[in-house]
Amino acid sequence: MRNLTNKIIFFNRCQSQLSRCAFNSTAKTTQTRFYSRPTSFPDYYQNPIFRKEDQAKLIENNDLSKLATTPFRPPASYETSSVYHDPIVNKVINHVMEDGKKQLARSLVEKAFENVKRIQIERYHLATTPEEKSKIILSPKDILHRAIENSKPLLQLSPIKRGGITYQVPGPITEKRSLFLAIKWLLEAANDKDRTVHFPEQFAWELLDAANNTGKVVKRKQDLHRQCEANRAYAHYRWQ
């Protein structure tokens, strides 16, 4: 009788442990499914067209009727049709941001624009001839666009392993990757400063140097192009 009681107690313990294991596995599976859910909008949803200039082009080309039944994603909170909206500036702010402090990142970029404006206005008033004044760009956003355009690399090096040796193979670079590297290099050059120099001041000078096709970022791009030219003998490894 005592043996039968012990067997029943042992059986109940095993059954409770099995139920706990089953519950934990179900909870883990549910959690994994929760994090692997797809986004709210399918892939065939198009990006929103919220700029008035883009909408005017669609009307001129008579393409508006073709998109009448096309599903679109809603614009993000920072995407507006305002004249002050600039996607490049927003991308730079997002790269500057750390720990979700976007307001701080925006204020740093705006202070850098103020420094650029002051430097350019000072150069404008120091210019003596109308030709020199006409060459000076006063808009900080135009300077940012030119600096990024001058900092974009045209080629990239990809590590490819052949016969136990890793080769740096040159190849074309996508527009998205090129833009990312240009912004990344500008911010890295701005952060490479003395502790007594504030970020907006250093970032303003880096933008001005890159806009004039000089400075550390442009040199870094040129060094990458030289390395790609030196490794052109390995270019055929991309197709093997």
N, C-alpha and C positions, 0 to 999 in steps of 0.2 A: 504493500500500500504506500509505504514511504517512497519507494522507487518510482511508482506511478506519479506521485505528487511532484517529485523532482523533475521528471520528464515533462510534465505539463508546464511547470514554471520555466524550464529551459526553452520549451517550444514558444511560449508567449514572449520571452525575451528576444528570441530570434525573429519572430514575426514583427515586433516593434522596431527592431533595428533595420529590417528590410523595408518597412514602410518609411522610415526616416531617410534611408538611402534613396528610395524612389522619389520622395518629396524634394530632396536636395537636387537630384538630377533634373527633375522637372523645372525647378526654380532656375537652375543654370541654363537650361535650354530656353526657357522663356526670356531670360535676361539677354542671352545671345541674340535671339530673334528680335528683341526690342532695339538693340543697337545696330542690327543689320537691316533695319527697315529701309525701303527706298525713300527718296525725297517726295515731297508733296506733289510735284509736277513731273509727268513723264518726260522722256527724252525728246519726243517729237514736239514739245512746246517750244515756241520760238522766243528769242530774247525780246524784251519790250522796245518799242520805238517811241521814245518820249520826247526827243528833241524836235523842235519845230522845223529846223532845217532839214532833218531827215524826212519828216512828214511832207514837207513841201516838195522834196525830190520825188517821193512816191506819187504825188499828185501830178507833177509835170510829166513823169514817165508813164502815167496811166497804170501803175502797178498797185494802186490802192484797192481796186476791185478784186485782184487776185488774192489779196490777203484778208478779204472780208470774212471768210470762214476759217481762217487759220487760228488755232489757239495760241495765245501768248501768255508768258509769265508776267505777273505784276512787277512793276519796277521796285527796286529796293528803296529803303527809306532815304538814302543819300542821293538817289537819282531823281533829278528834277529837270524841268524845262527852263530853268532860270538861266540868264545870261552869265551868271557867276559860276555855274556848274562846269567843272572841268574834270573829266575822268582821270587824266594823268595826275592832277593835283590830289585827287582822292586816293589814287594808288600810292603816291608818295607818302601821304598821311598814314595809310594803313601799314606801310613798311616801317615808318617811324614809331608807330604805336607799340607799346609793350604793356603786357598784363591788362589789356582791355582799356587802357586810359587814352581814349581817343580824343577827348577834349584837350588834354595836355599835348598830345601829338599835333593837333591842329594849331594850337597856340604857338608851338615851336616853329612850325612851318610858316605861319603868318609872320612871326618875328623875323625869320630869315628873309621873307619877301620884303619886309620893311627895310632891312639892312641893304638888300639889293637895290631897292628904290632910292635910298639915300645916296649910296655910292654912285649910281648912274646919274642922278640929278647933279651931284657934285662934279662929275666928269663933264656933264653937259654944260654947266656954267663956266667951267674952266676952258672949254673948247673955244677957239678964237675964230674959226672959219665956219661958214654954213655947211661945208662938206663934212667937216669933222662932227658937227652936231647931228647931221642926218644919219651918220653911221652908228650913233649911240642908241641902243635899245633901252627904252624907259620902262617897259612893261615887265614885271617880274615873271609872269606866266610865260611870256614869249621867251625869256631867257631860260626858264626851266625846260621848255620844249626843245630849244636849240641845244642846251647842255645834254639832255638825254639823247637827242639825235646824234650828237657828236660822240657820245660814249657807247653807242650800241656796237657790239662786235658783229662782224659778218660771218665769222667762222668759229668753230669750237673744236676742242680736242676730246675725243672719246676713248677711254681705255679699252683695248681689245687684246685678248690673250691668244697668242699663237705659239705653239711649241714650247710652252712653259715660260714664255717671255711676254710681258705686258707692254704693248706699244700704244703710244699716244697718237691716235689716228685723227687727222683733220677731216672736217666735214661741214656741211652747211648747218646753219642754226635757224630755228624757227623765230618768227617775229615775237611771239610771246616770251620765249626764253631770252631773246636779245634785250627786250625791254626790261625784263626782270634783272638781268645782269647789270644793265646800265644803272638802274636805281640802286641796286645793292652796292655797286662799286662807289657811287657817289656818297652813300651813307657811310660806308666803311672809311672813305677818305675823310669825311667830316668828323667821324668819331676818333680818328687818329690825330689827336691834338693834345696840347698841354692842358693840365687840369685848371689852369687859370683862364682858359679861353672857353667861352660858352658855345654850345652847339649851334644856335642860330647864326652866330657870327662866322664860325668856320664853314658852315654849310653854305652861307651866302658867297663866300670867296670861292668855294669849290664850284658852285654853279657858274660864277662869272668866268673862272678859268676854263671850265669845260665848254661854255658858250663861245669862248674865243679860240677853241680847239687847242688848248694848252692845259697844263696841270697834270696831276698824278693819275687821274682816271683815264684821260686820253692816252697817256704813256702806257698805262696798263693794257688798254685795248690794242695799242700798236705792238706791244711785246707779245700779246697773244697771237696777233697776225704773223709776226716774225717766226714764232714757234711753229705755227701751222705751215708756214712756207718751208721751214727747215725739215719738217716731217712729211713733206708731200710725197716722199717715196713710199710711205705706208698707206697712202690713200686708198689703194686697191683692196686693202683688208676689209673695207666696209662691205664689200659685195661677196666676201668668201664666208 
